Amino acid sequence: MSKTIKYSGDTIIIGGGLAGLTVALELLNHNQRVIMIDRDESEKFGGLAKESFGGILMVNTPVQRRMGIRDSLSLAHKDWLSFAGFSPNDIWPKRWAEKYLERSIPDIYEWLSHRSIRFFPVVHWVERGYHISGNSVPRFHMVWGTGKGLIESLIQSIQSHPNRNKLTLYWRHRVTQLELHKGDVSGCSGQIETTGDDFVAQGNCTVIATGGINGSLNLIRKNWHPDFGAPPKTILNGSHKFAIGDLHQDVERIGGNITHLNLMWNYAAGISHPKPRMPFHGLSVVPPRSALWLNYKGQRMGPPYLMAGFDTRYLIEKICQQPYQYSWQIMNYKIAVKELAISGSEHNKAIANKDLFGFLKDILLGNAELVDELIEHCPDIVVANSIDELVEKMNALEKNHLVLSNMVYKEITNYDQCIHNKDYSSDDQLRRLKHLRTYRGDRARTCQFQHIMDKKAFPLIAMRYYILSRKSLGGIQTDLQSRVLSPKEEPLSGLYAVGEAAGFGGGGIHGKRALEGTFLGSCIVTGLAAARSIINPI
Ligand SMILES: Cc1cc2nc3c(=O)[nH]c(=O)nc-3n(C[C@H](O)[C@H](O)[C@H](O)COP(=O)(O)OP(=O)(O)OC[C@H]3O[C@@H](n4cnc5c(N)ncnc54)[C@H](O)[C@@H]3O)c2cc1C
């Protein structure tokens, strides 16, 4: 017979990812008794942030200034509005975007620095935009230690906190319902997955920090945006296995507003995880920019030719417009070793382990270890010593004859010919590569006009990319105190939502596109807003 176990505290936090952790830390600073409940195992404390690359968007930091980058709030605001493409009704998302930018120094840079978190001295320049302008200057600050280092430092801050005994953590507890008392949210309830018992947790305030919906391939398909046509047959999962919207549904049941679920930040270059930990588990490749990006039959997509680092949504749109919604990249071994990376702490061991020597070695010599490991274990990669052999293997992988050898031959020859003639202006990809190499942060990781058919750089490599699900841009609508709002914009008493669950603020802080690095940053900004409001309600 299952029993019901009762817990109580001042505040109940549902979800132990970066957003939940931030709330907990701040509440401990104010002597609150905190209960944190998570469906996962204790080793996964920190959620997705622990697996993340650890890139954070911040504006006008000392790191940028040391590099001579001139950034400002007004420039960042202009870039955010341009990239987001907000609709006139996106009042709360726009307010949150402003708040993020205003708080990026005190709430992110200083808050993290205070907890001994350091940033890599070169700021990355991502999402510059194609047709729609994105980041005008580099803003993606890499945490030294990646997301793993970020979370380890924050957990250390919790473990050594003078009020540590005021925090109780419950793992393998799945929250299924919010509890109400006289119309106010009074906590939550659910099941303990290890014992089958039920539990009820009671508190004055309840914070939803359960992440997004992108761990559910069904919900992704159900909420697929019409801009991308029908959802692809194969979508890989690069999110959290428990980010399946349990609490989104329940917030709606008790009168909260859920918005923009059809806005997502998925990636165009997903490959199957060689050691999958969930069905369709995928990795997000940082696609080499000197590689050619081809469609299902081996034709280059564009112009503008597809390249990473400009507009992720545009890549998805172009690939999904194809009759077969997957794509190929063709490169040689030298390009792969120099430019290929995988997003996340798992495949960036040197930075994750704060190994400066290893990191410098990867930058100078490339990461042959990663490429060799992927070639050996990833089913989406084929290698060959001629175009005919490569195409044969690509077709064998797809079990069809769609890739045309003469098409691939023509695309590679045209591209190599432009390099041979030093004609970098008539090919849009080469023009952009030339421009990219003017920035220090990109030059180190980009080949200098590398021919594909250079025999010294062989073998040839083809990678098959599926769309990879990652972040929910929409979610539970919140005001600037992270209080959950009703469709009439009234706060639901006692209920807060933070991080990805809240669409990173206001149910969709990013609009349609993210400047990148804004996900981790938003978890902290929304988490601190919730904690401050709980401590000092207005
Ligand atoms: C490989 C990778 C690389 C990334 N790199 C970056 C980057 O460089 N920069 C950036 O800004 N972002 C990055 N991200 C995204 C970022 O990590 C996430 O958006 C962010 O960490 C989400 O944090 P969160 O706390 O809102 O949710 P999560 O980390 O998803 O945590 C939610 C928690 O809630 C728990 N939970 C869910 N449902 C329930 C339930 N019903 N009951 C109890 N518990 C529940 C889960 O177990 C989980 O622990 C990356 C993500 C990945 C996967």
PDBQT file of the ligand as one rigid body, heavy atoms in Angstrom, charges set to zero:
ROOT
HETATM    1  C1  LIG A 601      24.583  20.337 -24.612  1.00  0.00    +0.000 C 
HETATM    2  C2  LIG A 601      23.955  21.663 -24.229  1.00  0.00    +0.000 A 
HETATM    3  C3  LIG A 601      24.687  22.819 -24.400  1.00  0.00    +0.000 A 
HETATM    4  C4  LIG A 601      24.133  24.060 -24.027  1.00  0.00    +0.000 A 
HETATM    5  N1  LIG A 601      24.921  25.170 -24.106  1.00  0.00    +0.000 NA
HETATM    6  C5  LIG A 601      24.410  26.361 -23.710  1.00  0.00    +0.000 A 
HETATM    7  C6  LIG A 601      25.226  27.525 -23.720  1.00  0.00    +0.000 A 
HETATM    8  O1  LIG A 601      26.427  27.495 -24.050  1.00  0.00    +0.000 OA
HETATM    9  N2  LIG A 601      24.654  28.703 -23.351  1.00  0.00    +0.000 N 
HETATM   10  C7  LIG A 601      23.351  28.797 -22.958  1.00  0.00    +0.000 A 
HETATM   11  O2  LIG A 601      22.895  29.904 -22.652  1.00  0.00    +0.000 OA
HETATM   12  N3  LIG A 601      22.572  27.688 -22.905  1.00  0.00    +0.000 NA
HETATM   13  C8  LIG A 601      23.064  26.482 -23.245  1.00  0.00    +0.000 A 
HETATM   14  N4  LIG A 601      22.287  25.367 -23.160  1.00  0.00    +0.000 N 
HETATM   15  C9  LIG A 601      20.894  25.510 -22.666  1.00  0.00    +0.000 C 
HETATM   16  C10 LIG A 601      20.826  25.604 -21.138  1.00  0.00    +0.000 C 
HETATM   17  O3  LIG A 601      21.709  24.669 -20.566  1.00  0.00    +0.000 OA
HETATM   18  C11 LIG A 601      19.389  25.353 -20.643  1.00  0.00    +0.000 C 
HETATM   19  O4  LIG A 601      18.474  26.127 -21.368  1.00  0.00    +0.000 OA
HETATM   20  C12 LIG A 601      19.273  25.707 -19.158  1.00  0.00    +0.000 C 
HETATM   21  O5  LIG A 601      20.295  25.065 -18.430  1.00  0.00    +0.000 OA
HETATM   22  C13 LIG A 601      17.895  25.316 -18.620  1.00  0.00    +0.000 C 
HETATM   23  O6  LIG A 601      17.938  25.381 -17.207  1.00  0.00    +0.000 OA
HETATM   24  P1  LIG A 601      16.624  25.217 -16.321  1.00  0.00    +0.000 P 
HETATM   25  O7  LIG A 601      17.070  25.256 -14.903  1.00  0.00    +0.000 OA
HETATM   26  O8  LIG A 601      15.577  26.166 -16.737  1.00  0.00    +0.000 OA
HETATM   27  O9  LIG A 601      16.047  23.764 -16.692  1.00  0.00    +0.000 OA
HETATM   28  P2  LIG A 601      16.721  22.307 -16.660  1.00  0.00    +0.000 P 
HETATM   29  O10 LIG A 601      18.174  22.358 -16.651  1.00  0.00    +0.000 OA
HETATM   30  O11 LIG A 601      16.040  21.548 -17.749  1.00  0.00    +0.000 OA
HETATM   31  O12 LIG A 601      16.286  21.722 -15.259  1.00  0.00    +0.000 OA
HETATM   32  C14 LIG A 601      14.966  21.325 -15.000  1.00  0.00    +0.000 C 
HETATM   33  C15 LIG A 601      14.963  20.336 -13.848  1.00  0.00    +0.000 C 
HETATM   34  O13 LIG A 601      13.590  20.050 -13.532  1.00  0.00    +0.000 OA
HETATM   35  C16 LIG A 601      13.438  18.664 -13.297  1.00  0.00    +0.000 C 
HETATM   36  N5  LIG A 601      12.037  18.295 -13.590  1.00  0.00    +0.000 N 
HETATM   37  C17 LIG A 601      11.391  18.356 -14.792  1.00  0.00    +0.000 A 
HETATM   38  N6  LIG A 601      10.110  17.965 -14.643  1.00  0.00    +0.000 NA
HETATM   39  C18 LIG A 601       9.938  17.657 -13.331  1.00  0.00    +0.000 A 
HETATM   40  C19 LIG A 601       8.827  17.197 -12.560  1.00  0.00    +0.000 A 
HETATM   41  N7  LIG A 601       7.633  16.960 -13.104  1.00  0.00    +0.000 N 
HETATM   42  N8  LIG A 601       9.011  16.984 -11.233  1.00  0.00    +0.000 NA
HETATM   43  C20 LIG A 601      10.221  17.215 -10.642  1.00  0.00    +0.000 A 
HETATM   44  N9  LIG A 601      11.296  17.647 -11.336  1.00  0.00    +0.000 NA
HETATM   45  C21 LIG A 601      11.165  17.879 -12.658  1.00  0.00    +0.000 A 
HETATM   46  C22 LIG A 601      14.445  18.001 -14.219  1.00  0.00    +0.000 C 
HETATM   47  O14 LIG A 601      14.797  16.724 -13.754  1.00  0.00    +0.000 OA
HETATM   48  C23 LIG A 601      15.614  19.006 -14.184  1.00  0.00    +0.000 C 
HETATM   49  O15 LIG A 601      16.559  18.682 -13.204  1.00  0.00    +0.000 OA
HETATM   50  C24 LIG A 601      22.799  24.121 -23.519  1.00  0.00    +0.000 A 
HETATM   51  C25 LIG A 601      22.059  22.948 -23.374  1.00  0.00    +0.000 A 
HETATM   52  C26 LIG A 601      22.627  21.725 -23.712  1.00  0.00    +0.000 A 
HETATM   53  C27 LIG A 601      21.821  20.462 -23.515  1.00  0.00    +0.000 C 
ENDROOT
TORSDOF 0
